[in-house]
Amino acid sequence: MISDIIQYSEPLFRPPSEARSLILQTTIGCSWNNCSFCEMYTSKKFRVRNESDVFQEIQRLSPYSDYIRKVFLADGNALVLSYDKMMRILNKLNNTFPKLSRISVYASPRDLEKKSVTELEEMANAGLKLIYTGIETGDDELLQVVNKGETYHSTVSSLQKAGNSGMKLSVMILNGLGGKVYSEQHAINSARAVNEIKPEYLSTLVLSYPYGIEHFRSRFNGDFIELNKMELISEMGDFISELQLDNTIFRSDHASNYLVLKGILNRDKSKLLEDINRVTSDPDQANLRPEYLRGL
């Protein structure tokens, strides 16, 4: 139904929790698009969509206003838009869909850094309630190696500002990102960053190689030695061991994850570590996701 009204610029991505949301592309692609591990938007040249086109799409969906409760603004970091443009879009959505309960968006730390606290507060009051950010790692050296364009400080300070402005935060760590060379510092410093950010939601994905591992190595500015299954799970244990959180919903159940983990941190921290230890101590008895199901 929606696809008959909106002509999306493919490929189109959204967080798993936005499966029932209206996806509205306000930008195409990713304004940074230089991370060595990410191929999501490499087929697209970044551009900001014409505002009148976005408004026309919203208006065409007005007959379905009773059914639209959540909206996700795509593509890779729609919060790169100016405060004024974001507010016009948010107001248009609220005026068109009176039953709207939440608007969410992917955002990079640099997008948040460019917005003032007052601007973020006003966007939150206008319905922008949830920010998804792939921080990937909290380790400064690894952030440079994968060309993230961020630092530990820029990541933590920007997300803290958004959280203090009334927005909920969903952050993602990329398991295995640094391979064997950076594994320990990746786990420890990622946990340190998450502890400071205190997000409402935390998830992990496993590094994948859509164009092959040699292609990834050619973009990785260091020595990359891939982690095997047990090493990936051990790194997850190192990461969780360092977490000190209060009521953060944790999910490690993406298709890329070999071991599915779910809980609330730190309430379920001991249970999660027990699950990890059980797998690493007896790999032959581990109930891991089969390789053919990963990525589906």
Buried (B, 14 or more C-beta within 10 A) or exposed (E): EBEEEBEBBEEEBBBEBBEEBBBBBBBBBBBBBEBBBBBBBBEBEBEBBEBEEBBEBBEBBEEEEEEBBBBBBBBBBBBBBEBEBBBBBBEBBBEBBEEBEBBBBBBBBBBBBBBEEEBBBBBBEBBBBBBBBBBBBBBBBBBBBBBBBBBBEBBBBBBBBBBEBBBBBBBBBBBBBBBBBBBEBBBBBBBBBBBBBBBBBBBBBBBBEEEEEEEBBEBBEBEBEBBEBBBBBBBBBBBBBBBEBEEBBBBBBBEBBBBEBEBBBBBBBEEBBEBBEEBBEEEEEBEBBEEEEBEE
